[in-house]
């Protein structure tokens, strides 16, 4: 797998990266343990900017209508992603975007779900990523682009 950190990909010292990192407030477990859907802040904007469609992949029972699902294992248990039936067609190219990558479990499940319907996953991108992504091999060789590394947790 090719893992690219923005700071190592020609952007080292770029003040925009520091501004992005500084703008991210880390509040653990808010509003509850396992909160999700932060990727919705990034996915639609990126899709619009590159002229692509946005297809949400969500936790169970968050999408209306008929869905297909992909279960996956995490270091602390298991979870599942769902996608609308017919949202992606065979031979369409896809980029998987998420807010944070730690173990690679969610990205891996997203890749599997998209490939099951015949899409070609081109790469994965995350805003925040741990330098030692434990699930690297789970991404089936897909490139992973990470914008910034996590900062220390703010005191509450």
C-alpha positions as CSV (number, residue, x, y, z in Angstrom):
1,X,0.0,0.0,0.0
2,X,1.2,3.5,-0.7
3,X,0.7,5.7,2.3
4,X,1.0,9.4,1.6
5,X,1.1,12.1,4.3
6,X,0.6,15.6,2.9
7,X,3.5,17.0,4.9
8,X,5.8,14.4,3.2
9,X,4.3,15.0,-0.3
10,X,5.6,18.4,-1.1
11,X,3.6,20.3,1.5
12,X,6.1,20.1,4.4
13,X,6.0,23.5,6.2
14,X,2.8,24.6,4.3
15,X,1.0,26.9,6.7
16,X,-2.3,25.6,5.4
17,X,-1.6,22.2,7.0
18,X,-0.9,23.7,10.3
19,X,-4.0,25.8,10.1
20,X,-6.1,22.7,9.4
21,X,-4.5,20.9,12.3
22,X,-5.1,23.8,14.6
23,X,-8.7,24.1,13.5
24,X,-9.5,20.5,14.6
25,X,-10.7,20.3,18.1
26,X,-10.3,16.9,19.6
27,X,-13.1,16.0,22.0
28,X,-13.1,12.4,22.9
29,X,-16.3,10.4,22.8
30,X,-18.6,13.3,22.0
31,X,-21.5,13.2,22.3
32,X,-21.2,9.5,23.0
33,X,-18.8,6.6,22.6
34,X,-18.5,5.6,18.9
35,X,-20.0,8.8,17.4
36,X,-19.8,8.8,13.6
37,X,-20.8,10.5,10.4
38,X,-18.1,13.2,10.6
39,X,-17.1,12.3,7.0
40,X,-20.2,14.0,5.8
41,X,-18.4,17.3,6.4
42,X,-15.8,16.4,3.8
43,X,-17.2,14.0,1.3
44,X,-19.9,16.1,-0.4
45,X,-17.6,19.1,-0.7
46,X,-14.8,17.1,-2.3
47,X,-17.3,15.3,-4.7
48,X,-18.6,18.7,-5.8
49,X,-15.1,20.1,-6.3
50,X,-14.0,17.2,-8.6
51,X,-17.4,16.9,-10.4
52,X,-18.2,13.5,-8.9
53,X,-21.3,12.1,-7.2
54,X,-21.4,11.6,-3.4
55,X,-22.5,8.2,-2.2
56,X,-22.9,7.9,1.6
57,X,-21.8,4.7,3.3
58,X,-23.4,4.6,6.8
59,X,-23.8,2.5,9.9
60,X,-26.9,0.2,9.9
61,X,-30.4,1.7,9.8
62,X,-29.2,5.2,8.9
63,X,-30.2,5.0,5.2
64,X,-33.7,4.8,3.9
65,X,-34.7,2.3,1.3
66,X,-33.0,-0.9,0.1
67,X,-29.3,-1.3,1.1
68,X,-26.5,-3.7,0.9
69,X,-24.2,-4.2,3.9
70,X,-20.6,-5.2,4.7
71,X,-19.7,-6.3,8.2
72,X,-16.2,-5.8,9.5
73,X,-14.0,-6.3,12.5
74,X,-12.5,-3.6,14.6
75,X,-9.9,-3.9,17.4
76,X,-12.7,-3.4,19.9
77,X,-15.5,-5.4,18.3
78,X,-17.4,-5.4,15.0
79,X,-19.5,-3.0,12.9
80,X,-21.2,-2.8,9.6
81,X,-21.5,-0.3,6.7
82,X,-24.5,0.0,4.4
83,X,-25.0,1.6,1.0
84,X,-28.1,2.2,-1.1
85,X,-28.7,-0.5,-3.8
86,X,-27.9,1.0,-7.2
87,X,-26.0,4.0,-5.8
88,X,-22.8,2.8,-7.6
89,X,-22.6,0.9,-10.8
90,X,-20.1,-1.6,-12.2
91,X,-16.9,0.0,-13.6
92,X,-17.5,3.4,-11.9
93,X,-14.4,4.8,-10.2
94,X,-14.6,5.6,-6.5
95,X,-12.5,7.4,-3.9
96,X,-13.2,6.5,-0.3
97,X,-13.1,9.5,2.0
98,X,-13.3,9.5,5.8
99,X,-12.4,11.8,8.6
100,X,-10.0,9.6,10.5
101,X,-8.1,6.3,9.9
102,X,-6.8,4.3,12.8
103,X,-7.1,0.6,12.2
104,X,-8.2,0.7,8.6
105,X,-11.4,-1.3,9.4
106,X,-13.9,1.2,8.0
107,X,-11.9,1.9,4.9
108,X,-11.5,-1.8,4.3
109,X,-15.2,-2.4,4.6
110,X,-16.0,0.5,2.3
111,X,-13.6,-0.9,-0.3
112,X,-15.2,-4.3,-0.1
113,X,-18.7,-2.9,-0.3
114,X,-17.9,-0.8,-3.4
115,X,-15.9,-3.7,-5.1
116,X,-18.8,-6.1,-4.5
117,X,-21.0,-4.0,-6.8
118,X,-18.2,-3.8,-9.4
119,X,-16.8,-0.3,-8.7
120,X,-13.1,0.4,-9.0
121,X,-11.7,2.0,-5.8
122,X,-8.9,4.3,-6.9
123,X,-7.7,5.5,-3.5
124,X,-8.6,6.4,0.0
125,X,-8.2,9.7,1.7
126,X,-8.6,10.8,5.3
127,X,-8.3,14.1,7.0
128,X,-6.6,12.7,10.1
129,X,-4.5,9.5,10.2
130,X,-2.2,7.7,12.6
131,X,1.3,7.4,11.3
132,X,1.3,3.6,12.1
133,X,-2.0,2.6,10.5
134,X,-2.5,-0.9,11.8
135,X,-4.8,-2.0,9.0
136,X,-2.5,-1.1,6.1
137,X,-2.7,-4.6,4.6
138,X,-6.5,-4.5,4.8
139,X,-6.7,-1.8,2.1
140,X,-5.8,-4.3,-0.7
141,X,-2.9,-2.1,-1.9
142,X,-5.1,1.0,-2.4
143,X,-3.2,4.3,-1.9
144,X,-4.1,6.1,1.3
145,X,-3.7,9.9,1.4
146,X,-3.6,11.5,4.9
147,X,-3.8,15.2,5.4
148,X,-2.7,15.7,9.0
149,X,-1.6,13.6,12.0
150,X,-3.6,13.7,15.2
151,X,-2.9,16.3,17.9
152,X,-3.0,15.9,21.6
153,X,-6.5,15.8,23.1
154,X,-7.8,19.1,24.4
155,X,-8.6,19.2,28.1
156,X,-12.3,19.6,28.8
